[in-house]
Amino acid sequence: MKRGYLSEYFEGVAAKRLTAVEADETRSNQHEYNATRAMLDFMGRPAEKTRLPARFIYMSDEDEQPVFEDAFLTLYDSRENQPHRSPEYRFYFPTTQVSQLAGENDLLVIAKRRDGGLLVIVAEDGSSAANQIEWLFGFSEDALPRFSVRAELENEQDRVGLAATFILESIGVVVEPAEETWLDVMLSRFGGGFPKTLDFSGFARETISGIDPREDPDAALMAWMEREEILFRTLERYLIGERLSQGFGREDIDGFMSFSLSVQNRRKSRVGLALENHLAHIFGSLGIRCSRAAVTERRSKPDFLFPGAAEYRDPGFDPLWLTMLGVKSTCKDRWRQILPEADRISPKHLLTLETGISEHQTAEMRSQGVQLVLPRALHETYSPAQRDWLQDLRGFTGLVLDRQQER
């Protein structure tokens, strides 16, 4: 097991595409997947039927949150009563919400966790979710007619960075990276509490040397975001531990629920704000003029307007020199929120950290006049056809600087 890699969380993982018989309960009552020898190397070869606790997960682009259901897989040798033949192991699965939602060609992933439990993930065919799960576990875009297996999970592609953390937590795997060497500094500097996100983003940048956003804005953004995430979780874990050590009264259910909700809300809001903070710093380092959260039509507030709000409101300023950037750490269907934010500007640019958005979604973005911007390192999670269209941060900042200097 190597800390900071998928091997820290999983012993092995297998993936395939569901056949009609496996997905359609009207076609078969067997409810089984055929196991491969490579799977059995990390799943085991029990001498008798063995029920394994499993969390079933269904993921699609239509649902904001995955469908979860706890059940089991039963691993058994279908030739147990035929000693003259070699064993043939199968997984029996019960009827669940997930099995009822599954369809032919959906991606199936069975992952064995370090605690012995299983994750059984079904991701809708052609969805962003399927792309992200394939990328997370290092599977190719092959047809996967039978289980493909990975058990080492310690290659460079298996490092759990920021993008992988987002996906893991979407399937209920808690990632707790830590940078304890900075804990005392943070407690002293921030008075034993959470600082404003702007201050925390600045602190995160201070802790990394040798990064120049003027040389490589894409690498700078990813490095700063990953460092801030690690530092935040280090501080958060300590402060949560301190609060829990004080305990909650027997009747203080409302207090506990309120505390839990505040933790969740802080995590959700902070990532987007941190992303905006680091982008603003990059723009400033490059000498790019912009306005942040300026009010446009219908009281909309695009995250960044270039070269600024005054130019946008000036009817005599040529809209060809205006640029808008929306910022969303993850997209799903929320990318449409930027469409009405600046009527004078087309196309509208949208920066995200979301990996593997489906070709269907990016085609719709293009048809709606949205140009997707991602840090260069995340382009590999998209298909070759999509990469030809994607823009990286260096390309975006170059565009804005050219427009600014040509005016």
N, C-alpha and C positions, 0 to 999 in steps of 0.2 A: 504494500500500500504506500502510495506516494502522496504526501500532503499537497493540496492545491490542485489535484488532478481528479478525474472521474473515479479513479480507483479508490479514492478516499470514501466514496459513497456506494460503489457498486462492485460486486465480484465478477459480474459478467452480464452481457446483454445480447439479445438476439432479435432480429427483425425480419419480417416478411410482408408480402402483400396478401390480404385475405382473398381466398377463393370464394366463389359463389356458395359452395357447400358449407364453408366455415362461417360465412356471414349471414346467410339466409336460412332462418330456422324453418321455413316452409320446405326447404330442399333436403334437410337432413335433421334427424333427431339425435345425432351422435354427440354434438357439442364437443368436438375434439380437435386438437392440433397435434400433428406428428412431431415428436422431438427428434433432434439430430444428435449424433455422437458428440459433436463439439459442444452442444448445449449441455449434455449430461455431464461433461467434464466439470462444470461449475454448479450444475443443479443437483448432481448426485444420481446414483442408480439404486433406488430402494428395492429391497427384496420383496416388498409387499406394497399395496396401495398406500400412498402417503398424501394426506391433505396438507397443502401449503397455503398459509394465509396470504392473501393478495389484495391489493387496492387496484380496482379497475377504474380507468380514466378514459373518457371520450372527449376528444378535442375537435373543434371545427371553427371556422371563421365567423359563423353566424352567432355563436354564443360568446358573451363577454368572458364567462368563466367556464372551465371544463366541468364535465359531469363526473362526480366521484361516487364510487360505491365499494364498500368493503365486502369481500366474499372470499373465494378460495380457488385454487387450481388443484386438481388431483393428479399426481404423477403415478403412472402404473405401467407395468409390462403387459401389453395385450397378449403376449404369448406365454404368460406365466404357466399355463397348463399344457404347454407344448415344449417339454424339456429338450426334445430333439432338435429344436429350432433356436436360432440366436434370438436374444431379446429384441422386442420392438416397443419402445416406450412412447407413450402418448400423454398429453395433458387433457384432462376433462375439465370443462368450464361450465358453470351453472348459468341459468338465465338471469341476466342483470339488466339494468337500464342501459349499460354500455353495449352488451351483446345485442340488445334490441335496436340500438342506434347504428350499429356497425353495418357497413355496406361492402360489396365486392370491390376489390382493389384498394380499400382503405389500408393504411399502414398499421401493422401490428408490431408492437415492441414488448418483449418480456424481459424485464431487468431484475436481477437478484441483488437486493440491497445487502449491505454489510451486516445488518441486524438479522438477516435471514428471510425477511419479508420480500414479497414480490411486488413489482409494479407491472400491471398489464395495461398498456397504453394503446388505444385505437385512435388514430388521427385521420380525419376525412381526406380522401384522395384529392390531390390537387390543391390542398389548402396550405396557407402559410404555416399552420400548426404542424402539418406533416413535414414540410420543408425544414422547420426548426428542429423537430425531433430527430430527423435524419442527420442533420448537421451536428447536433449536440453529440450524438453517439457515434459519429464518424462513418455512417453508411453512405454508399454512393447512390446515384439515381438509377441503378439497375432495376430490372423488373422485380427482383426478389421473389421468385416463385416458391422458394423454400427458405427456411431460416438461414440467414447469414449471421455469423457469431463473432463477437469481439470480447475477449476476456482479460487482456492486459490493462488496457485503458490508462496507459502512462506515457503515450506519445505526446508530442507537442500539441497535436490537435485536441488532446484530451485535457489540456489545462483549463481550469475553471476561471475564466476571466469574467468581465462584467456581463457580456452578452450571454454566456453560458449560465451565469447566476440567475438572470431574468427567467430563462427557460426552466431551469431546475425548480425554481420557486413556484412557477406556474403549475408544476405537477406535484407540488407538496413536499419537495426536498429542501430542507432548510440548510442554507449555506452560511457558515459563520466564520469568514476569514478574520484574522486578528493581526494587529500590529501593536503588540503590547509595549514595545519600546517607546511609543509615543503617548501612552495612556497618561502617565504622570504629567507630561507637558500639557496635554489637553485639559486635564482636571485643573491644573494651576491657571492656565491661560483663560479658560472659560468659566471659572468660578464653580466648578463642580456641576455644571448643567449643560444644556444644549444652547449653543450660540445661534445667532442669525445665520441663515444659509449662506448669505453673501460672505460673512466673516469666515465661515467654515471652509468655503471654497477657496478663499485666499490662503488660509492656513494649509490646506491640502497641497496647493501649488508650491508653497514654501518648503515642503518636506521632500520635494524631488528636485535634484540639481541636474544641470546639463540638458535641460529641455528648452528649445527655442522655437516658439510657435511660428516665427518668421521663416524658419528653415523647413519645418514639417508640421503644419497645423493639424493634420489628421492624426499623427502620432501623439502630438501634444494633448489633443482633446481626449483620446482614449487613455493615455497615461494618467492625466489628471482625474478623469472620471473614476477610473479603477482605484486610484489611491484614495480619493474622497470616500468611495464606498467602503473600503477596508477600514479607514479611520473612523467613519461614522459608526459602523457596526461594532468596532472595538469599544468606542465610548458608550454606545447604546447598551451593549451587553453589560457593561459595568454598572451603568445607572439603573437599568432594569433590575439587576441583582440587588443593588442597594435598596430599591423600593420594595422588592419582594421580601427582603430580609426583615423589613418592618412589619410585614404581614397585613392582612385585611381582617377586620372584625368579622365575627361569625355572621352578622346580619348585614355586612357591608357589601352586598352583592352589586349594588349600583356603583359603588366606588371601584370595585375590581373591573366591572365591565367598562366603565369610563376610562380607566387606565389602559386597558387592553385596546380600546378603540383609538385612544390618542397615539399609541405606539404604531398601529396600522396606518393611521392617517398621516403621521409624520413621515413614515417611510415612502408613502405614495407621493406626497407633495414635494418632498425634498429632492428626489432624483431629477424631476423636470426643472426645478429651479437651479439646481447645481449645473445642469447642462447649459442653461441660459447664461449663468454666471461665467462659466469657462469660455463660452463662445464670445461673450462681450469682451472678456480679457484678450482673446485672440484678435478680435476686430480692432481693439485699441492698440495692440502691439503692432499691427500691420498699418496703422494710420487710416483705418476705414471709419468714415463718419456714419453714424446711424442713430436712430431713436428707438428706444425700447418701450414697448407697450403703449405706443402713441394711439390716440383715439382717431378712428376713421369713420366711415359711414356706419349708420345704425349702432353707434357707440361700440363698434368692434375694436379690439386691441391686438393687432398683429404683434408677434413677439419682437420682430425687428423690421424697421423701415430704413431703407437706404436711398439717398444720403440722409434723409431726416424727415420729421413731421412737417416742417415749414415748407419744404419743397413739394411734399405730397399735397399739401393744401393750396399750393399756388397753381391756379388754373393755367398760368402761362408757362409752367415748367413741363417740358416734354416728358410724357409718361414713359417713353422709351429709355429714359435714363433712371427710372425708378425701379427698385427691387424690393421684394418682400420676402422674408424668411419666417415661416412657422417652425416651431420647435416642439417635438413630441418624443419623449424617450421611447414610447411604443405607440404604434398606430392603430391597429385593427381598423374599425370603421371610423375612428375619430379623425382621420385625415380630412374628411369632408368638412370639418369645422372651419378650416382655413379658407374655404371657397368664397364666403361673403365678406372677408375681412379687409379687402382693399380693392375696390371696384376698378381703379385706374390701372392696376398692374396685371399683366399676363405675359408669360406664365408666372404662377406663384411657386416659390421654392419651399420645400418642406424638408427639414433635417430630422432624422430619427436614428436611434440605435437599434431598431428592430431588425433582426436577421430574417432572411429567407421569405420575404413577403411574396405571396403567390403571383404567378404571371397574370392571372385573372385580375387581381387587385391592382397591379402596376399598370396593366393595360387600361383599366378604368381611370387611374390617376392621369395617365397621358391624355385620355379623351377629355378629361375635365380641366386640362391646362395646368397640371401640377407636375413640377420637376422634383424628383426625389434626390436628396443629398444624404450620403452616408460617409462616415470615416472610411478611408481606403481599406482598412483591414477587414471590414464587414462585407465588402463586395464579393468575396469568395463564397458567401452563403447564398448568392443568387445565381440563376442560370446564366450561361454565356450570352444568350440573347438579351437578357435584362441588363447585364453589365455594360453592354454597348451604350445603353441609355443612361445609366446611373451617373451621378456626378459626385465627386469627392469634395472634401472641404477646401483643398487647395484650388480646385477648379472653380468653386463658388467664390472664394475670396478673390481670385484673379479676375473673375467677371465683374465683381463689384468695384474693385480697384480700377479696372479699365474704364468703367462708366464714370467713376468719380474723377479720374484724371483727364478724361476726354471732354468733360464739361468746362 
